[in-house]
Structures are given as structure tokens and as C-alpha cells.
Amino acid sequence: MPPTAHAATGHGRIRLLRTPSGRLRRLLLNLALRVSVKWTHGLDIDVERLRRRQARLERRLSRRVAQLSDAGIPGVRAEWLGAPGPGRDRTVLYLHGGAFIARSPAAHAAMVRPWCEALGARALMVDYRLAPEHAFPAAVEDGLTAYRGLLQQGHAAQDIVLAGDSAGGNLALAMLHRLCSAGEPLPACAVLLSPFTDFTLSSASMVANSRRDPVFTLAFAAAIRALYAPPERYLDPAVSPRFGDISGRPPMLIQCGSTEMLLDDAVRTADRAQAAGVAVQLEVWDRMPHVFQAVPTLPQSRAATQSIVRYIGEHTGWTPAPPADAAAHARPSPGEAHAV
């Protein structure tokens, strides 16, 4: 059944969404994340240990996703998800989450693949350089190199969708800031899942949702920002995209959970976009955890994926095919795709 929408006042095109099914699964997922993930998120981050944990996740998932192939774009590591073919000039340029310090290509490929299959598109999965070895602006530069590489290969900007989750949502918005400032061609639209947009950590939800969020802690947010950028950069729109002029951006779909500490990062970004005349749609999913879209067994995840596919189709002209059966896709167990 489709999700029910409840309009919230004061934030433009914001919808609070809940599905009539999946409540027990949501409860179990939140509990699993709280036990397996949140307790590890303190002020001291062992980057190598976290990456080893991600590598174990990758080994479990890699057998269940399509093989990625080198994109051959000079100056950046990037891989194609999906084979070339008729209509495959349609490209979702995807920037993964992972707190700027880790990556899970199989987990993110499993999440993005249904979008591509429904839209007859391919995804360019950017393997950007990671902090702390490569701090700001390395990751943003890599994303820009991948985007410009697509244009140089003959892809039209209007056939590119920019997308990212968490830290990747930050990078996608930072890329748009740079592209707009330089007057370069912009992608058709952007899809942002629980983007981390405010390094000042000053929003009310950082405190109000600190106990309800099953993934993040304030200490962890403070630690990862210190690994990515110095304090004097926290008000820089290239680091905290919710600040600065946001006019001229392409249409944006933002999805997040209502109990996330990053809730206000999404709401404030949507507010600022609307005030600047940017077409923005914000979906707040009732009591869903950070990047819940990566757990395809959830009815809420499938509904959110269908919303993403519809949104991209509306803003690109790509005609969506009927949604593929979610059972055909990778099925990470609760918490697997949230190891960070």
C-alpha cells in the first residue's frame, strides 16, 4: 500500500510520510541499529577498525550485487553500475555516505540499482578520496572531476541526476555550490538522503533527537567533522551547504527520518531552497532511521524508492518502468548497511 502523507505547515513542500505496514520491521531495525551501531559512536573514532568492519560487510554483500566496472574517467576513481545499452546515457552520479571516512560500494550499489532498473539508467558510483588522509576539499574535487568527466565523454547535463546520502548528500550540495558559482551546466535534479549539511551542529534536532536517533550521537558527529574539515571552515557553504546562497540550484528531493539528529539539516536546507525559489520537495518518513532506503526488505524503503523513481522521472523525462520486485535485489540484514 502507498504511504500516507501528512502536510506540515511552514516548510513549503514538506510531507510527513508513514506506511500502513512495516511498523514491526521498523521497530526491529531501530533496535538492531541501536545495539550494533550507536553504542560504537563515541568521540574517539578508530578509522581503521571502522573500515575493517565495512570491509566485512562488503564481503557479505558483494555476492549479491551486480559487478561494478571501471568508468575510465581520468583523475578520479569511479565505477559504472549497470551495462551500457539503449538509453543508458541516462546517468545517476552517486556520492556514497560513510561519514567522509569509509565506503561500502556493494551496499550503496544494492540501494541504487533499483532506481536504475526502473528508469533504464546507469549509476556512476564515485570512489572519492576519504578523510582523514584526504580532508576537505578532496572529496568535493573528486565529485566535480567525475561530473565534468561525464560531460567530456558526451553526456548531456540534463541526462545526469546528482544523488548522495549522508556525507554524500553534503558533497552533492557542495558540488552544486561550486558548479553554480562557476556558471557550469547543472544536472537535471538532485536526490539527497539524510544529508549532513551543517557542521556547526547547531540545529535543535541535534539535541531533541539525540536519544531517539538509533544511529548517531553528538560525539560522533563532532568527531567526524573534525576529521573532514578545520573549525574555521564550518560556516563555509562548501563544507556546510545549508549556509550561503542556494539560488539557481536544480530541483531537489530530500528524504530523511523524523527521529534523526540530522532532521533539521534536511528541513533547514529545504527551507532555504524554497526561499531562494528552488523547486524542492522534502519527505520526512515517520520514525525511520538514517538512510533507511538501504534496507530493501522494509515497506517504507520500497515506498521511498518508488518516490525517488517518480521524482527523477518527472524532472528528467525518463519514463519509469514498473518497479522491480524488491525481492530480486540484495537483502542486507537489519543494520548491515548502517555499519558506519
Secondary structure as UniProt FT lines:
FT   STRAND          4..7
FT   TURN            9..10
FT   STRAND          14..18
FT   HELIX           23..36
FT   HELIX           38..40
FT   HELIX           47..61
FT   HELIX           62..64
FT   STRAND          69..70
FT   TURN            74..75
FT   STRAND          78..81
FT   TURN            86..89
FT   STRAND          91..95
FT   TURN            99..101
FT   HELIX           105..119
FT   STRAND          122..126
FT   TURN            131..133
FT   TURN            136..137
FT   HELIX           138..152
FT   TURN            153..154
FT   HELIX           157..159
FT   STRAND          160..165
FT   HELIX           167..182
FT   STRAND          189..193
FT   TURN            199..200
FT   HELIX           205..208
FT   TURN            209..212
FT   HELIX           218..228
FT   HELIX           231..233
FT   TURN            234..235
FT   TURN            237..239
FT   TURN            241..242
FT   TURN            247..248
FT   STRAND          252..257
FT   TURN            258..259
FT   TURN            261..262
FT   HELIX           263..275
FT   TURN            276..277
FT   STRAND          280..285
FT   TURN            286..287
FT   TURN            290..291
FT   HELIX           292..294
FT   TURN            296..297
FT   HELIX           299..316
FT   HELIX           326..328
FT   TURN            334..335
FT   HELIX           336..338
//
